[in-house]
Amino acid sequence: MNLSNAVVLKDYRHLLMYLVQPWPQPPLHLAGIPMTEGAVEHFSDVRHLIITALAITGLALFGAYGIIQYEKKTWQLWKLSGPLKNLLALLIVVGMMIIVDFDDFFIKFHYLAFSNMNWVFSPTSNPIINLFPDDFFAMLFGIWWLFTILLLSLIQWRINRYLSRLI
């Protein structure tokens, strides 16, 4: 692209901040990396998807905390142990299946999540795709998956520890 590393890193940071900041944003424009109108539209769609996922995650964590506190207060915390173990097992199995064939999952996800074909980038007209190789998305998924498994395992461990102290 004949751009300095500083310009590429600045555009990369700008794009990442654009994707996660929940307040209204002007249309995405990068200083050094050219993008087609379709790419700008796709990143807008991705932004909405990420912000929605973050909001749902926040509400789910808040709700889970409330449920755990309520069940603890009513001496019913044991009810959560079985479903949590099942959820963990399901996440482990499904996550491993996705990791084994991540490219196929990634393409199917895009067909389901985006109603247009703006997500198919050509490196010549949208060189931004060179900053996000397939391995980048596989690594992001792996990090999310491990974080989720660890968080749920920690909750399960805390529930088991609390219940063992009662017995």
N, C-alpha and C positions, 0 to 999 in steps of 0.2 A: 504493500500500500504506500510505500515511500513516506511513512510517518515515523516520527521519533517515538521512542518508548514512552516519553513523558506525555505526548499527545494521546497515545493509545490508552495509557493508564488513566488519564483524565477523563476520556470518553467512557471508559469501562466503569469507573467510579460513578460518573454522572448517570449512566444507564442503571446501575444497581440501585442508586438512591431513588431514581425515578420509579423503579419497580416496587419499592417497599414503603415509600412515604404515603400515608393515607390521605393527606389533604390534597385539594385539587391541584393539578399540575398542567402547565401548558403542554401542547404537543411536543413530543420528544424531538430534540435536535442535538446532534453531536457536532462538536467543533471540527473534528478531523476525519471521521469515518462517514462516508456517504451512505444513505439509506433510501430505499424506494418508499413510496407512500404506503405500499402494502406492508412493508416491514415496520413502519411507524405504527400502523393500525394493529399489527400483530402484537407489538410490545405494549400497546394500550390494552389489548385484550388480556395479555399475560399479567399486566399490572392489576387489572380488576380481579383476576383469578387469585393472584397472590394475596391481595388485600382481603378478599372474601375468606380465603383459607386462614389467614392470620386472625381475622375476627372470629371465625368459627372455633379455632383452636383456643383463643382466649376465653370465649364463652364456655367451651367444653371444660377447660381447666377450672374455671370458676365454679361451674356446676358440679364437677367431680369433687372439688374440695367441699362444697356444701353437702353433697350426698354422703361423703365419708364422715363429715362431722355429725350429721344427723344420725347415721347408722351407729356411730360410736356412742352418741348420747343415749340412744334407745337400746343399746346392747345388742344390736343386730349386725354388727360389722362382719361377722362370719358369713353373711349372705353374699358379700362381694368377692370373697376369695375364689369360689368356683368359676363364676363368669370371667373374672380377671385372668385366671389361668387359661381358660378357653380362648380369650381374646389374644393373649400372648402367644399361644400355640398357633392360632390362625395367622397372626401377623408374621410370625417366624416362617411358616410354610409359604404363605403368599409372597412375602418379601424375597425368599430364596428363589421362588419360581420366577419372579420378575428379574432378579439379578442374573439368573442363568440366561435369559433371553431379553436383555434390557432393550435392545434396538427395536425388536418387534413390539414390546410394550410401549415404548416411547412413541412410535408411529401410531399405534391404535389409540393411545391416549390423546394425541393431537387430533385425530379424526373425530373423537368423541367430544373433546373440550372446545374445539374451534369449528365454527360453522363454515368457514371459508378456507381457501388454500393459501392464505397469506403466510403460513408457517413454513412453507417450502421456499427456502432461500437459495439463491444462486450466489456462489462466492464472488462472481464478477460484478453483479449489480448490487449485492448486499454483502460487502466484505466483513461486516460485523459477525457473520456466522463463523468466521475463522477464530474469533475469541471464545466461541462456545462449541468445542468439538463434542462428539457423542460421549466421550469419557468424562467430560465436565458434568453433564447431566446425570450420568450413572453414579458419579462420586457424590453429587448432591443428594440423590435418592438414597444412596447408601448411608450417608451421614444422617439424614432424616430418619431412616429406618432404624439405625442403631440407637439414636437418641430416643426415639419412641419406645423401643424395646427396653432400654435402660431405665427410662422414666417409669414405665409400667412395672418393671421388675422391682424397682425401688419401692413403689407403692405396695406391691404384693409382699415384699419382704417386711415392710413396716406393719402391714395388717397382720401377717403371721407372727411377728414379734410381739405385737400388742396382744393378740389372742393367746399366745403361749404364756405371757405373764399373768393372764387371767386364770389360766388353768392350774 
